[in-house]
Amino acid sequence: MRPIPAFLSALLLSLTLPLAPALAQDAAPAPAEAEGIADGPIDLQRFMGRWYVIGRVPNFVERGHVASVNTYTLRGDDRVSIRYQFRDGFSAPEEEMDLRARVDEDSGNRRWRTWFYKVVPTHSRILEVAPDYSWALIGYPGREMAWIFAREPDMDSALYRQLAQRLRDRYEVNTDKLKRVPQHPEQVGRLGFEVPNQK
């Protein structure tokens, strides 16, 4: 067998190398489209439990909090106890706030009236929840506040972007103000994450 001339080998190699990255891009799976339950009643029993606050439009109650977690406990058919746990910084002690809520059954369990400090009423609405109740989108009348919840403290960046876009496009939330909530110390200072009250 005659050897292939060196220049011909180089030519063949140069023709095949550019194909490798292109094929790799085609083979990479696109992130799955996150679809939530936007209609129909919310299963309150399934909604109960621990939810990590992954993203939020900062507000006067929660601004600058890190490691934020809400734990929901059903008290009767339409009453819910909420324990909000947080830190002002990862070196600060954990604090908590106990709230109570009443669920409007006629809304399919989506509209809640919540009392801060037991006397200050406010309203919220479950906009969407994942079919497996692994994440939820929470809204507020007037669309100036919103939250992204998850059952785990970490959320894939692609999923977070999809959910933020859904808040903007479907629910007209001003997501320019939306910030990710640091759940781990190494997230502090990263682009798009809320700045803690204490460094």
C-alpha positions in Angstrom: 0.0 0.0 0.0 1.4 3.4 -1.0 1.7 6.0 1.9 -0.5 9.0 1.7 1.5 12.1 0.9 2.0 14.4 3.9 0.2 17.4 2.3 -2.8 15.2 1.5 -3.0 13.9 5.1 -3.0 17.5 6.4 -5.7 18.4 3.9 -7.9 15.5 5.0 -7.3 16.3 8.6 -8.2 20.0 8.1 -11.5 19.0 6.5 -12.6 16.6 9.2 -11.6 18.7 12.3 -14.2 21.4 11.9 -16.9 18.8 11.7 -16.3 17.5 15.2 -17.5 20.6 17.2 -20.5 20.9 14.9 -21.5 17.3 15.5 -20.9 17.7 19.2 -23.3 20.7 19.2 -25.9 18.8 17.4 -25.6 15.9 19.8 -25.9 18.0 22.9 -29.5 17.8 24.2 -31.4 21.1 24.5 -32.6 21.9 28.0 -36.0 20.4 28.6 -38.9 22.9 28.5 -40.2 23.3 32.0 -44.0 23.0 32.0 -46.0 23.8 35.0 -49.6 23.4 36.1 -51.0 26.9 35.4 -54.7 25.9 35.6 -56.8 23.7 37.9 -56.7 23.4 41.6 -53.5 23.2 43.7 -53.2 20.1 45.9 -52.6 21.7 49.3 -51.3 18.5 50.8 -48.7 18.2 48.1 -47.8 21.9 48.4 -47.1 21.6 52.1 -43.5 21.2 53.3 -40.2 22.9 52.7 -39.6 25.3 49.9 -36.3 27.0 49.2 -36.5 30.6 48.0 -34.5 30.4 44.7 -35.4 33.8 43.3 -37.5 36.8 44.3 -38.1 40.5 43.6 -36.5 42.0 46.8 -39.1 43.4 49.2 -38.9 45.2 52.5 -39.5 42.0 54.5 -37.0 39.7 52.8 -34.4 42.1 51.3 -30.8 40.9 51.8 -31.7 37.6 53.4 -29.7 34.5 52.4 -30.5 30.7 52.9 -34.2 31.6 52.8 -36.7 28.8 53.4 -40.4 28.6 53.8 -42.0 25.6 55.5 -45.8 25.2 55.1 -48.0 23.2 57.5 -51.7 22.7 56.8 -53.9 23.5 59.8 -57.4 22.4 58.9 -58.9 22.7 55.5 -57.9 26.2 54.6 -55.5 27.5 57.1 -51.7 27.3 56.8 -48.8 28.0 59.2 -45.7 29.3 57.5 -42.3 29.3 59.1 -39.8 31.6 57.2 -36.2 30.9 58.1 -33.3 33.1 56.9 -29.9 34.6 57.7 -28.8 38.2 57.1 -25.5 36.7 56.0 -23.9 33.3 56.1 -21.9 34.2 59.2 -25.1 35.6 60.9 -27.3 33.4 63.1 -30.4 31.8 61.6 -33.6 33.8 62.3 -37.2 32.8 61.8 -40.6 34.4 61.4 -43.9 32.7 61.9 -46.8 33.6 59.7 -50.3 32.4 59.1 -52.3 32.2 55.9 -55.9 31.5 54.8 -56.4 29.8 51.5 -59.3 30.8 49.2 -60.8 27.4 48.2 -62.9 29.1 45.5 -59.6 30.0 43.8 -58.6 26.4 43.4 -56.3 26.9 46.4 -54.3 29.4 44.5 -55.1 32.7 46.3 -53.8 33.1 49.8 -54.2 35.8 52.4 -51.1 36.0 54.6 -50.6 37.9 57.8 -47.1 39.3 58.6 -46.4 39.9 62.3 -49.9 38.5 62.9 -51.5 41.8 62.0 -50.3 43.0 58.6 -52.4 41.3 55.8 -51.1 40.7 52.3 -52.1 38.6 49.4 -50.3 36.1 47.2 -51.1 33.7 44.4 -49.7 30.4 43.3 -49.2 31.1 39.6 -47.8 27.7 38.6 -46.4 24.6 40.1 -44.4 21.8 38.5 -46.4 18.6 37.9 -44.2 16.9 40.5 -44.4 19.9 42.9 -40.6 20.4 42.6 -40.8 24.1 41.9 -43.5 26.8 42.1 -44.0 30.4 40.9 -45.6 32.7 43.3 -47.1 36.1 42.5 -48.4 39.2 44.2 -51.3 41.5 43.2 -50.0 44.3 41.0 -47.2 42.1 39.7 -44.5 44.1 41.4 -43.3 41.1 43.5 -42.7 37.4 42.7 -40.9 34.4 43.9 -39.4 31.2 42.5 -39.5 28.3 44.9 -37.9 24.8 44.7 -37.8 21.7 46.9 -34.0 21.7 46.7 -31.6 24.6 47.5 -30.0 24.3 44.0 -31.7 25.0 40.7 -30.2 24.5 37.2 -29.5 27.8 35.6 -31.4 26.9 32.4 -34.5 26.0 34.4 -34.2 29.2 36.4 -34.0 31.3 33.2 -37.1 29.5 31.8 -39.1 30.2 35.0 -37.9 33.8 35.1 -38.9 34.3 31.5 -42.3 32.7 32.2 -42.9 35.2 35.1 -42.1 38.0 32.6 -44.0 36.7 29.5 -47.0 35.0 31.0 -47.5 36.9 34.3 -46.1 40.4 33.3 -43.7 40.5 36.3 -40.9 43.1 36.0 -38.1 40.5 36.1 -35.5 43.3 35.7 -35.7 43.4 39.5 -35.7 39.6 40.0 -32.7 38.4 42.0 -31.4 34.9 42.8 -31.2 34.2 46.6 -27.8 32.8 47.7 -28.4 29.4 49.3 -24.6 28.7 49.7 -21.8 31.1 50.7 -20.0 30.7 47.3 -23.0 32.2 45.5 -22.5 35.6 47.3 -21.2 38.2 44.8 -22.1 36.3 41.7 -23.9 38.1 38.9 -27.7 38.1 39.4 -27.6 37.1 43.1 -29.0 39.4 45.8 -26.5 41.1 48.1 -26.7 39.9 51.7 -27.4 42.4 54.5 -24.2 41.2 56.2 -21.0 40.2 54.4 
